[in-house]
Amino acid sequence: MAAVVIQRKWHTTAEVAEMLGFGLSKTKMLVLTGEIRSVKVGRNRRIIPAWVDEYVERIAAGAEGWAA
């Protein structure tokens, strides 16, 4: 029988902060201002991995102008 690997569907703000190498307060501010999209589940915020990727791609795209 093959093992089934369940991928995480969303992350906490603290997990996203660790992934990005940011502090928790900076990450919370990015979420509150809408820079990083999130959904509220009960009293907690959750962030879908694709939304973290969108944020990184948007920041990287803005930095491309500096490379010239």
Disulfide bonds with the S-S distance in Angstrom:
none
